[in-house]
Amino acid sequence: MSIIDTVKEALGSGPSAKSRPDDGSKGAYWCDDCDVRIRDVDLEGEANCPECGQEMRFEAATGRSCAC
Ligand SMILES: [Zn+2]
């Protein structure tokens, strides 16, 4: 999916409700070693990587137009 499509969907015209940002999510947890990403709203319990068990890094979703 291109960045433009992602932005369009984020603006509210997307048919899928799954990727909408209005579900209370403030960001996601990342494990840099495993490339595992878990959204904060999907996380249950502690922020540990399901693959390696290490503590995951929280990354806030501050702007959906930034691709960096
Ligand atoms: Zn990991």
N, CA, C, O and the ligand as a Tripos MOL2 file, in Angstrom:
@<TRIPOS>MOLECULE
protein
  273   271    69     0     0
PROTEIN
NO_CHARGES

@<TRIPOS>ATOM
      1 N           0.8600   -1.2110    0.0000 N.3       1 MET1
      2 CA          0.0000    0.0000    0.0000 C.3       1 MET1
      3 C           0.8810    1.2420    0.0000 C.2       1 MET1
      4 O           1.8580    1.3220    0.7450 O.2       1 MET1
      5 N           0.5370    2.1860   -0.8210 N.am      2 SER2
      6 CA          1.3420    3.3980   -0.8880 C.3       2 SER2
      7 C           1.0380    4.3230    0.2870 C.2       2 SER2
      8 O           0.0380    4.1660    0.9870 O.2       2 SER2
      9 N           1.9180    5.2750    0.4770 N.am      3 ILE3
     10 CA          1.7170    6.2280    1.5740 C.3       3 ILE3
     11 C           0.4570    7.0460    1.3280 C.2       3 ILE3
     12 O          -0.2750    7.3610    2.2660 O.2       3 ILE3
     13 N           0.2070    7.3880    0.0790 N.am      4 ILE4
     14 CA         -0.9760    8.2070   -0.2240 C.3       4 ILE4
     15 C          -2.2530    7.4460    0.1200 C.2       4 ILE4
     16 O          -3.1890    8.0100    0.6870 O.2       4 ILE4
     17 N          -2.2810    6.1760   -0.2230 N.am      5 ASP5
     18 CA         -3.4540    5.3740    0.1240 C.3       5 ASP5
     19 C          -3.6310    5.2990    1.6280 C.2       5 ASP5
     20 O          -4.7530    5.3400    2.1310 O.2       5 ASP5
     21 N          -2.5250    5.1910    2.3410 N.am      6 THR6
     22 CA         -2.6040    5.1240    3.7960 C.3       6 THR6
     23 C          -3.1880    6.4080    4.3540 C.2       6 THR6
     24 O          -4.0120    6.3790    5.2670 O.2       6 THR6
     25 N          -2.7610    7.5330    3.8040 N.am      7 VAL7
     26 CA         -3.2620    8.8230    4.2830 C.3       7 VAL7
     27 C          -4.7470    8.9590    3.9730 C.2       7 VAL7
     28 O          -5.5220    9.4290    4.8050 O.2       7 VAL7
     29 N          -5.1320    8.5510    2.7870 N.am      8 LYS8
     30 CA         -6.5470    8.6290    2.4240 C.3       8 LYS8
     31 C          -7.4030    7.8170    3.3890 C.2       8 LYS8
     32 O          -8.4620    8.2520    3.8400 O.2       8 LYS8
     33 N          -6.9060    6.6260    3.6850 N.am      9 GLU9
     34 CA         -7.6530    5.7580    4.5750 C.3       9 GLU9
     35 C          -7.7110    6.3780    5.9720 C.2       9 GLU9
     36 O          -8.7320    6.2930    6.6560 O.2       9 GLU9
     37 N          -6.6190    6.9930    6.3810 N.am     10 ALA10
     38 CA         -6.5690    7.5990    7.7100 C.3      10 ALA10
     39 C          -7.5360    8.7770    7.7990 C.2      10 ALA10
     40 O          -8.0040    9.1170    8.8850 O.2      10 ALA10
     41 N          -7.8320    9.3910    6.6710 N.am     11 LEU11
     42 CA         -8.7310   10.5360    6.6740 C.3      11 LEU11
     43 C         -10.1880   10.1000    6.7520 C.2      11 LEU11
     44 O         -11.0690   10.9470    6.9010 O.2      11 LEU11
     45 N         -10.4560    8.8450    6.6580 N.am     12 GLY12
     46 CA        -11.7890    8.3820    6.9710 C.3      12 GLY12
     47 C         -12.5690    7.7970    5.8130 C.2      12 GLY12
     48 O         -13.7450    7.4740    5.9800 O.2      12 GLY12
     49 N         -11.9640    7.6480    4.6460 N.am     13 SER13
     50 CA        -12.7290    7.1400    3.5170 C.3      13 SER13
     51 C         -12.4520    5.6630    3.2610 C.2      13 SER13
     52 O         -13.0100    5.0740    2.3350 O.2      13 SER13
     53 N         -11.6040    5.0760    4.0690 N.am     14 GLY14
     54 CA        -11.2460    3.6820    3.8430 C.3      14 GLY14
     55 C         -12.3750    2.7510    4.2240 C.2      14 GLY14
     56 O         -13.0950    3.0140    5.1870 O.2      14 GLY14
     57 N         -12.5410    1.6740    3.4890 N.am     15 PRO15
     58 CA        -13.6120    0.7240    3.7930 C.3      15 PRO15
     59 C         -13.2890   -0.1500    5.0020 C.2      15 PRO15
     60 O         -14.1880   -0.7060    5.6330 O.2      15 PRO15
     61 N         -12.0300   -0.2660    5.3110 N.am     16 SER16
     62 CA        -11.6360   -1.1280    6.4300 C.3      16 SER16
     63 C         -11.5630   -0.3370    7.7230 C.2      16 SER16
     64 O         -10.8770    0.6810    7.8100 O.2      16 SER16
     65 N         -12.2720   -0.8130    8.7100 N.am     17 ALA17
     66 CA        -12.2550   -0.1230    9.9940 C.3      17 ALA17
     67 C         -11.0650   -0.5480   10.8360 C.2      17 ALA17
     68 O         -10.7940    0.0340   11.8860 O.2      17 ALA17
     69 N         -10.3690   -1.5530   10.3730 N.am     18 LYS18
     70 CA         -9.3090   -2.1240   11.1880 C.3      18 LYS18
     71 C          -8.1230   -1.1790   11.3140 C.2      18 LYS18
     72 O          -7.4740   -1.1250   12.3590 O.2      18 LYS18
     73 N          -7.8410   -0.4370   10.2550 N.am     19 SER19
     74 CA         -6.6720    0.4260   10.2780 C.3      19 SER19
     75 C          -7.0170    1.8670   10.6250 C.2      19 SER19
     76 O          -6.1700    2.7550   10.5310 O.2      19 SER19
     77 N          -8.2520    2.0950   11.0220 N.am     20 ARG20
     78 CA         -8.6310    3.4460   11.4130 C.3      20 ARG20
     79 C          -7.9310    3.8290   12.7100 C.2      20 ARG20
     80 O          -7.7430    2.9830   13.5840 O.2      20 ARG20
     81 N          -7.5450    5.0860   12.8430 N.am     21 PRO21
     82 CA         -6.7750    5.4950   14.0210 C.3      21 PRO21
     83 C          -7.6330    5.9010   15.2110 C.2      21 PRO21
     84 O          -7.0990    6.3480   16.2260 O.2      21 PRO21
     85 N          -8.9390    5.7550   15.1080 N.am     22 ASP22
     86 CA         -9.7980    6.2870   16.1650 C.3      22 ASP22
     87 C         -10.2380    5.2040   17.1490 C.2      22 ASP22
     88 O         -11.3460    5.2450   17.6850 O.2      22 ASP22
     89 N          -9.3550    4.2390   17.3750 N.am     23 ASP23
     90 CA         -9.7030    3.1730   18.3050 C.3      23 ASP23
     91 C          -8.9830    3.3220   19.6400 C.2      23 ASP23
     92 O          -8.9480    2.3910   20.4450 O.2      23 ASP23
     93 N          -8.4170    4.4880   19.8650 N.am     24 GLY24
     94 CA         -7.7650    4.7300   21.1360 C.3      24 GLY24
     95 C          -6.2820    4.4200   21.1360 C.2      24 GLY24
     96 O          -5.6140    4.5630   22.1610 O.2      24 GLY24
     97 N          -5.7680    4.0010   20.0070 N.am     25 SER25
     98 CA         -4.3500    3.6640   19.9510 C.3      25 SER25
     99 C          -3.4940    4.9260   19.9630 C.2      25 SER25
    100 O          -3.7570    5.8800   19.2320 O.2      25 SER25
    101 N          -2.4780    4.9120   20.7950 N.am     26 LYS26
    102 CA         -1.5680    6.0530   20.8570 C.3      26 LYS26
    103 C          -0.2210    5.7220   20.2310 C.2      26 LYS26
    104 O           0.6860    6.5540   20.2110 O.2      26 LYS26
    105 N          -0.1000    4.5260   19.7290 N.am     27 GLY27
    106 CA          1.1670    4.1400   19.1420 C.3      27 GLY27
    107 C           1.3250    2.6300   19.1490 C.2      27 GLY27
    108 O           0.3430    1.8930   19.2400 O.2      27 GLY27
    109 N           2.5390    2.1860   19.0540 N.am     28 ALA28
    110 CA          2.7890    0.7560   18.9830 C.3      28 ALA28
    111 C           4.1220    0.4300   19.6530 C.2      28 ALA28
    112 O           5.0020    1.2760   19.8150 O.2      28 ALA28
    113 N           4.2180   -0.8240   20.0260 N.am     29 TYR29
    114 CA          5.4640   -1.3050   20.6200 C.3      29 TYR29
    115 C           6.2430   -2.0810   19.5640 C.2      29 TYR29
    116 O           5.6820   -2.8740   18.8070 O.2      29 TYR29
    117 N           7.5400   -1.8330   19.5360 N.am     30 TRP30
    118 CA          8.4100   -2.4550   18.5500 C.3      30 TRP30
    119 C           9.4980   -3.2700   19.2380 C.2      30 TRP30
    120 O          10.0160   -2.8840   20.2860 O.2      30 TRP30
    121 N           9.8320   -4.4010   18.6280 N.am     31 CYS31
    122 CA         11.0700   -5.0940   18.9750 C.3      31 CYS31
    123 C          12.0040   -4.9450   17.7820 C.2      31 CYS31
    124 O          11.7440   -5.4820   16.7050 O.2      31 CYS31
    125 N          13.0830   -4.2190   17.9830 N.am     32 ASP32
    126 CA         13.9940   -3.9570   16.8670 C.3      32 ASP32
    127 C          14.7070   -5.2230   16.4080 C.2      32 ASP32
    128 O          15.0680   -5.3480   15.2380 O.2      32 ASP32
    129 N          14.9060   -6.1450   17.3160 N.am     33 ASP33
    130 CA         15.6260   -7.3640   16.9500 C.3      33 ASP33
    131 C          14.7810   -8.2570   16.0500 C.2      33 ASP33
    132 O          15.2920   -8.8400   15.0940 O.2      33 ASP33
    133 N          13.5030   -8.3630   16.3500 N.am     34 CYS34
    134 CA         12.6370   -9.3040   15.6370 C.3      34 CYS34
    135 C          11.7480   -8.6080   14.6020 C.2      34 CYS34
    136 O          11.0460   -9.2790   13.8460 O.2      34 CYS34
    137 N          11.7690   -7.2810   14.5600 N.am     35 ASP35
    138 CA         10.8550   -6.5470   13.6870 C.3      35 ASP35
    139 C           9.4040   -6.8560   14.0270 C.2      35 ASP35
    140 O           8.5490   -6.9150   13.1440 O.2      35 ASP35
    141 N           9.1380   -7.0500   15.2910 N.am     36 VAL36
    142 CA          7.7770   -7.3210   15.7430 C.3      36 VAL36
    143 C           7.1340   -6.0080   16.1640 C.2      36 VAL36
    144 O           7.7460   -5.1830   16.8430 O.2      36 VAL36
    145 N           5.8810   -5.8330   15.7450 N.am     37 ARG37
    146 CA          5.1610   -4.6170   16.1040 C.3      37 ARG37
    147 C           3.8210   -5.0070   16.7060 C.2      37 ARG37
    148 O           3.0850   -5.8100   16.1330 O.2      37 ARG37
    149 N           3.5080   -4.4360   17.8650 N.am     38 ILE38
    150 CA          2.2180   -4.6740   18.4980 C.3      38 ILE38
    151 C           1.6290   -3.3320   18.8860 C.2      38 ILE38
    152 O           2.2590   -2.5530   19.6010 O.2      38 ILE38
    153 N           0.4320   -3.0650   18.4210 N.am     39 ARG39
    154 CA         -0.2200   -1.8080   18.7760 C.3      39 ARG39
    155 C          -0.5730   -1.8070   20.2560 C.2      39 ARG39
    156 O          -0.8480   -2.8520   20.8470 O.2      39 ARG39
    157 N          -0.5610   -0.6200   20.8370 N.am     40 ASP40
    158 CA         -0.8000   -0.5540   22.2760 C.3      40 ASP40
    159 C          -2.1810   -1.0770   22.6410 C.2      40 ASP40
    160 O          -2.3710   -1.6350   23.7220 O.2      40 ASP40
    161 N          -3.1460   -0.8990   21.7420 N.am     41 VAL41
    162 CA         -4.5040   -1.3720   22.0390 C.3      41 VAL41
    163 C          -4.6160   -2.8950   21.9150 C.2      41 VAL41
    164 O          -5.5540   -3.5040   22.4290 O.2      41 VAL41
    165 N          -3.6450   -3.4960   21.2260 N.am     42 ASP42
    166 CA         -3.6670   -4.9500   21.0740 C.3      42 ASP42
    167 C          -2.8260   -5.6430   22.1310 C.2      42 ASP42
    168 O          -2.8450   -6.8670   22.2620 O.2      42 ASP42
    169 N          -2.0960   -4.8450   22.8730 N.am     43 LEU43
    170 CA         -1.1830   -5.4250   23.8410 C.3      43 LEU43
    171 C          -1.9090   -5.7980   25.1230 C.2      43 LEU43
    172 O          -2.7010   -5.0260   25.6640 O.2      43 LEU43
    173 N          -1.6190   -6.9820   25.5820 N.am     44 GLU44
    174 CA         -2.1860   -7.4210   26.8600 C.3      44 GLU44
    175 C          -1.0380   -7.6700   27.8260 C.2      44 GLU44
    176 O          -0.1220   -8.4430   27.5450 O.2      44 GLU44
    177 N          -1.1040   -7.0030   28.9640 N.am     45 GLY45
    178 CA         -0.0600   -7.2070   29.9580 C.3      45 GLY45
    179 C           1.1730   -6.3690   29.6520 C.2      45 GLY45
    180 O           1.0630   -5.2200   29.2240 O.2      45 GLY45
    181 N           2.3320   -6.9420   29.8700 N.am     46 GLU46
    182 CA          3.5730   -6.2020   29.7350 C.3      46 GLU46
    183 C           4.0290   -6.1400   28.2900 C.2      46 GLU46
    184 O           3.6870   -6.9840   27.4610 O.2      46 GLU46
    185 N           4.8140   -5.1100   28.0200 N.am     47 ALA47
    186 CA          5.2680   -4.8730   26.6530 C.3      47 ALA47
    187 C           6.5390   -5.6720   26.3780 C.2      47 ALA47
    188 O           7.6230   -5.1160   26.2000 O.2      47 ALA47
    189 N           6.3720   -6.9730   26.3500 N.am     48 ASN48
    190 CA          7.5190   -7.8210   26.0380 C.3      48 ASN48
    191 C           7.3080   -8.5010   24.6920 C.2      48 ASN48
    192 O           6.1980   -8.9070   24.3480 O.2      48 ASN48
    193 N           8.3890   -8.6140   23.9460 N.am     49 CYS49
    194 CA          8.3300   -9.2170   22.6210 C.3      49 CYS49
    195 C           7.9100  -10.6800   22.7170 C.2      49 CYS49
    196 O           8.4820  -11.4280   23.5100 O.2      49 CYS49
    197 N           6.9180  -11.1070   21.9220 N.am     50 PRO50
    198 CA          6.4860  -12.5110   21.9510 C.3      50 PRO50
    199 C           7.5320  -13.4480   21.3630 C.2      50 PRO50
    200 O           7.4840  -14.6590   21.5830 O.2      50 PRO50
    201 N           8.4800  -12.8830   20.6130 N.am     51 GLU51
    202 CA          9.4930  -13.7210   19.9730 C.3      51 GLU51
    203 C          10.6790  -13.9600   20.9000 C.2      51 GLU51
    204 O          11.0930  -15.0990   21.1140 O.2      51 GLU51
    205 N          11.2230  -12.8690   21.4480 N.am     52 CYS52
    206 CA         12.4590  -13.0080   22.2180 C.3      52 CYS52
    207 C          12.2650  -12.6730   23.6990 C.2      52 CYS52
    208 O          13.1460  -12.9410   24.5160 O.2      52 CYS52
    209 N          11.1170  -12.0880   24.0460 N.am     53 GLY53
    210 CA         10.8310  -11.8390   25.4460 C.3      53 GLY53
    211 C          11.4180  -10.5590   25.9970 C.2      53 GLY53
    212 O          11.2230  -10.2330   27.1680 O.2      53 GLY53
    213 N          12.1330   -9.8370   25.1660 N.am     54 GLN54
    214 CA         12.7220   -8.5950   25.6400 C.3      54 GLN54
    215 C          11.6790   -7.4820   25.6840 C.2      54 GLN54
    216 O          10.6440   -7.5410   25.0190 O.2      54 GLN54
    217 N          11.9830   -6.4780   26.4800 N.am     55 GLU55
    218 CA         11.0840   -5.3380   26.5730 C.3      55 GLU55
    219 C          11.0550   -4.5980   25.2400 C.2      55 GLU55
    220 O          12.0880   -4.3760   24.6080 O.2      55 GLU55
    221 N           9.8440   -4.2230   24.8290 N.am     56 MET56
    222 CA          9.7090   -3.5910   23.5250 C.3      56 MET56
    223 C           9.7510   -2.0820   23.6530 C.2      56 MET56
    224 O           9.5110   -1.5170   24.7200 O.2      56 MET56
    225 N          10.0610   -1.4500   22.5410 N.am     57 ARG57
    226 CA         10.2140    0.0000   22.5040 C.3      57 ARG57
    227 C           8.8980    0.6280   22.0470 C.2      57 ARG57
    228 O           8.3450    0.2510   21.0140 O.2      57 ARG57
    229 N           8.4020    1.5920   22.8320 N.am     58 PHE58
    230 CA          7.1480    2.2430   22.4620 C.3      58 PHE58
    231 C           7.4180    3.3800   21.4830 C.2      58 PHE58
    232 O           8.3130    4.2010   21.6870 O.2      58 PHE58
    233 N           6.6290    3.4070   20.4210 N.am     59 GLU59
    234 CA          6.7450    4.4740   19.4450 C.3      59 GLU59
    235 C           5.3720    5.1090   19.2820 C.2      59 GLU59
    236 O           4.4300    4.4630   18.8230 O.2      59 GLU59
    237 N           5.2670    6.3620   19.6550 N.am     60 ALA60
    238 CA          3.9900    7.0540   19.5900 C.3      60 ALA60
    239 C           3.6310    7.3850   18.1410 C.2      60 ALA60
    240 O           4.4900    7.7390   17.3340 O.2      60 ALA60
    241 N           2.3500    7.2600   17.8390 N.am     61 ALA61
    242 CA          1.8620    7.6310   16.5230 C.3      61 ALA61
    243 C           1.5380    9.1170   16.5260 C.2      61 ALA61
    244 O           0.4280    9.5150   16.8780 O.2      61 ALA61
    245 N           2.4930    9.9210   16.1410 N.am     62 THR62
    246 CA          2.3220   11.3630   16.2290 C.3      62 THR62
    247 C           1.7750   11.9420   14.9480 C.2      62 THR62
    248 O           1.0260   12.9180   14.9900 O.2      62 THR62
    249 N           2.1240   11.3750   13.8110 N.am     63 GLY63
    250 CA          1.6350   11.8980   12.5430 C.3      63 GLY63
    251 C           1.7020   10.8300   11.4860 C.2      63 GLY63
    252 O           2.7430   10.1990   11.3000 O.2      63 GLY63
    253 N           0.6060   10.6180   10.7900 N.am     64 ARG64
    254 CA          0.5750    9.5180    9.8490 C.3      64 ARG64
    255 C           1.1430    9.8980    8.4930 C.2      64 ARG64
    256 O           1.2450    9.0470    7.6090 O.2      64 ARG64
    257 N           1.5150   11.1590    8.3110 N.am     65 SER65
    258 CA          2.0720   11.5540    7.0370 C.3      65 SER65
    259 C           3.5950   11.4310    7.0300 C.2      65 SER65
    260 O           4.2310   11.5840    5.9870 O.2      65 SER65
    261 N           4.1610   11.1610    8.1760 N.am     66 CYS66
    262 CA          5.6090   11.0380    8.2620 C.3      66 CYS66
    263 C           6.0240    9.6040    7.9900 C.2      66 CYS66
    264 O           5.5350    8.6780    8.6390 O.2      66 CYS66
    265 N           6.9080    9.4190    7.0500 N.am     67 ALA67
    266 CA          7.3290    8.0840    6.6860 C.3      67 ALA67
    267 C           8.7260    7.7540    7.1930 C.2      67 ALA67
    268 O           9.3190    6.7480    6.8010 O.2      67 ALA67
    269 N           9.2350    8.5940    8.0510 N.am     68 CYS68
    270 CA         10.6210    8.3910    8.4900 C.3      68 CYS68
    271 C          10.7110    7.3450    9.6070 C.2      68 CYS68
    272 O          11.8040    7.0530   10.0930 O.2      68 CYS68
    273 ZN         12.0390   -9.6330   19.9270 Zn       69 ZN69
@<TRIPOS>BOND
     1     1     2 1
     2     2     3 1
     3     3     4 2
     4     3     5 am
     5     5     6 1
     6     6     7 1
     7     7     8 2
     8     7     9 am
     9     9    10 1
    10    10    11 1
    11    11    12 2
    12    11    13 am
    13    13    14 1
    14    14    15 1
    15    15    16 2
    16    15    17 am
    17    17    18 1
    18    18    19 1
    19    19    20 2
    20    19    21 am
    21    21    22 1
    22    22    23 1
    23    23    24 2
    24    23    25 am
    25    25    26 1
    26    26    27 1
    27    27    28 2
    28    27    29 am
    29    29    30 1
    30    30    31 1
    31    31    32 2
    32    31    33 am
    33    33    34 1
    34    34    35 1
    35    35    36 2
    36    35    37 am
    37    37    38 1
    38    38    39 1
    39    39    40 2
    40    39    41 am
    41    41    42 1
    42    42    43 1
    43    43    44 2
    44    43    45 am
    45    45    46 1
    46    46    47 1
    47    47    48 2
    48    47    49 am
    49    49    50 1
    50    50    51 1
    51    51    52 2
    52    51    53 am
    53    53    54 1
    54    54    55 1
    55    55    56 2
    56    55    57 am
    57    57    58 1
    58    58    59 1
    59    59    60 2
    60    59    61 am
    61    61    62 1
    62    62    63 1
    63    63    64 2
    64    63    65 am
    65    65    66 1
    66    66    67 1
    67    67    68 2
    68    67    69 am
    69    69    70 1
    70    70    71 1
    71    71    72 2
    72    71    73 am
    73    73    74 1
    74    74    75 1
    75    75    76 2
    76    75    77 am
    77    77    78 1
    78    78    79 1
    79    79    80 2
    80    79    81 am
    81    81    82 1
    82    82    83 1
    83    83    84 2
    84    83    85 am
    85    85    86 1
    86    86    87 1
    87    87    88 2
    88    87    89 am
    89    89    90 1
    90    90    91 1
    91    91    92 2
    92    91    93 am
    93    93    94 1
    94    94    95 1
    95    95    96 2
    96    95    97 am
    97    97    98 1
    98    98    99 1
    99    99   100 2
   100    99   101 am
   101   101   102 1
   102   102   103 1
   103   103   104 2
   104   103   105 am
   105   105   106 1
   106   106   107 1
   107   107   108 2
   108   107   109 am
   109   109   110 1
   110   110   111 1
   111   111   112 2
   112   111   113 am
   113   113   114 1
   114   114   115 1
   115   115   116 2
   116   115   117 am
   117   117   118 1
   118   118   119 1
   119   119   120 2
   120   119   121 am
   121   121   122 1
   122   122   123 1
   123   123   124 2
   124   123   125 am
   125   125   126 1
   126   126   127 1
   127   127   128 2
   128   127   129 am
   129   129   130 1
   130   130   131 1
   131   131   132 2
   132   131   133 am
   133   133   134 1
   134   134   135 1
   135   135   136 2
   136   135   137 am
   137   137   138 1
   138   138   139 1
   139   139   140 2
   140   139   141 am
   141   141   142 1
   142   142   143 1
   143   143   144 2
   144   143   145 am
   145   145   146 1
   146   146   147 1
   147   147   148 2
   148   147   149 am
   149   149   150 1
   150   150   151 1
   151   151   152 2
   152   151   153 am
   153   153   154 1
   154   154   155 1
   155   155   156 2
   156   155   157 am
   157   157   158 1
   158   158   159 1
   159   159   160 2
   160   159   161 am
   161   161   162 1
   162   162   163 1
   163   163   164 2
   164   163   165 am
   165   165   166 1
   166   166   167 1
   167   167   168 2
   168   167   169 am
   169   169   170 1
   170   170   171 1
   171   171   172 2
   172   171   173 am
   173   173   174 1
   174   174   175 1
   175   175   176 2
   176   175   177 am
   177   177   178 1
   178   178   179 1
   179   179   180 2
   180   179   181 am
   181   181   182 1
   182   182   183 1
   183   183   184 2
   184   183   185 am
   185   185   186 1
   186   186   187 1
   187   187   188 2
   188   187   189 am
   189   189   190 1
   190   190   191 1
   191   191   192 2
   192   191   193 am
   193   193   194 1
   194   194   195 1
   195   195   196 2
   196   195   197 am
   197   197   198 1
   198   198   199 1
   199   199   200 2
   200   199   201 am
   201   201   202 1
   202   202   203 1
   203   203   204 2
   204   203   205 am
   205   205   206 1
   206   206   207 1
   207   207   208 2
   208   207   209 am
   209   209   210 1
   210   210   211 1
   211   211   212 2
   212   211   213 am
   213   213   214 1
   214   214   215 1
   215   215   216 2
   216   215   217 am
   217   217   218 1
   218   218   219 1
   219   219   220 2
   220   219   221 am
   221   221   222 1
   222   222   223 1
   223   223   224 2
   224   223   225 am
   225   225   226 1
   226   226   227 1
   227   227   228 2
   228   227   229 am
   229   229   230 1
   230   230   231 1
   231   231   232 2
   232   231   233 am
   233   233   234 1
   234   234   235 1
   235   235   236 2
   236   235   237 am
   237   237   238 1
   238   238   239 1
   239   239   240 2
   240   239   241 am
   241   241   242 1
   242   242   243 1
   243   243   244 2
   244   243   245 am
   245   245   246 1
   246   246   247 1
   247   247   248 2
   248   247   249 am
   249   249   250 1
   250   250   251 1
   251   251   252 2
   252   251   253 am
   253   253   254 1
   254   254   255 1
   255   255   256 2
   256   255   257 am
   257   257   258 1
   258   258   259 1
   259   259   260 2
   260   259   261 am
   261   261   262 1
   262   262   263 1
   263   263   264 2
   264   263   265 am
   265   265   266 1
   266   266   267 1
   267   267   268 2
   268   267   269 am
   269   269   270 1
   270   270   271 1
   271   271   272 2
@<TRIPOS>SUBSTRUCTURE
     1 MET1         2 RESIDUE 1 A MET
     2 SER2         6 RESIDUE 1 A SER
     3 ILE3        10 RESIDUE 1 A ILE
     4 ILE4        14 RESIDUE 1 A ILE
     5 ASP5        18 RESIDUE 1 A ASP
     6 THR6        22 RESIDUE 1 A THR
     7 VAL7        26 RESIDUE 1 A VAL
     8 LYS8        30 RESIDUE 1 A LYS
     9 GLU9        34 RESIDUE 1 A GLU
    10 ALA10       38 RESIDUE 1 A ALA
    11 LEU11       42 RESIDUE 1 A LEU
    12 GLY12       46 RESIDUE 1 A GLY
    13 SER13       50 RESIDUE 1 A SER
    14 GLY14       54 RESIDUE 1 A GLY
    15 PRO15       58 RESIDUE 1 A PRO
    16 SER16       62 RESIDUE 1 A SER
    17 ALA17       66 RESIDUE 1 A ALA
    18 LYS18       70 RESIDUE 1 A LYS
    19 SER19       74 RESIDUE 1 A SER
    20 ARG20       78 RESIDUE 1 A ARG
    21 PRO21       82 RESIDUE 1 A PRO
    22 ASP22       86 RESIDUE 1 A ASP
    23 ASP23       90 RESIDUE 1 A ASP
    24 GLY24       94 RESIDUE 1 A GLY
    25 SER25       98 RESIDUE 1 A SER
    26 LYS26      102 RESIDUE 1 A LYS
    27 GLY27      106 RESIDUE 1 A GLY
    28 ALA28      110 RESIDUE 1 A ALA
    29 TYR29      114 RESIDUE 1 A TYR
    30 TRP30      118 RESIDUE 1 A TRP
    31 CYS31      122 RESIDUE 1 A CYS
    32 ASP32      126 RESIDUE 1 A ASP
    33 ASP33      130 RESIDUE 1 A ASP
    34 CYS34      134 RESIDUE 1 A CYS
    35 ASP35      138 RESIDUE 1 A ASP
    36 VAL36      142 RESIDUE 1 A VAL
    37 ARG37      146 RESIDUE 1 A ARG
    38 ILE38      150 RESIDUE 1 A ILE
    39 ARG39      154 RESIDUE 1 A ARG
    40 ASP40      158 RESIDUE 1 A ASP
    41 VAL41      162 RESIDUE 1 A VAL
    42 ASP42      166 RESIDUE 1 A ASP
    43 LEU43      170 RESIDUE 1 A LEU
    44 GLU44      174 RESIDUE 1 A GLU
    45 GLY45      178 RESIDUE 1 A GLY
    46 GLU46      182 RESIDUE 1 A GLU
    47 ALA47      186 RESIDUE 1 A ALA
    48 ASN48      190 RESIDUE 1 A ASN
    49 CYS49      194 RESIDUE 1 A CYS
    50 PRO50      198 RESIDUE 1 A PRO
    51 GLU51      202 RESIDUE 1 A GLU
    52 CYS52      206 RESIDUE 1 A CYS
    53 GLY53      210 RESIDUE 1 A GLY
    54 GLN54      214 RESIDUE 1 A GLN
    55 GLU55      218 RESIDUE 1 A GLU
    56 MET56      222 RESIDUE 1 A MET
    57 ARG57      226 RESIDUE 1 A ARG
    58 PHE58      230 RESIDUE 1 A PHE
    59 GLU59      234 RESIDUE 1 A GLU
    60 ALA60      238 RESIDUE 1 A ALA
    61 ALA61      242 RESIDUE 1 A ALA
    62 THR62      246 RESIDUE 1 A THR
    63 GLY63      250 RESIDUE 1 A GLY
    64 ARG64      254 RESIDUE 1 A ARG
    65 SER65      258 RESIDUE 1 A SER
    66 CYS66      262 RESIDUE 1 A CYS
    67 ALA67      266 RESIDUE 1 A ALA
    68 CYS68      270 RESIDUE 1 A CYS
    69 ZN69       273 GROUP 0 **** ****
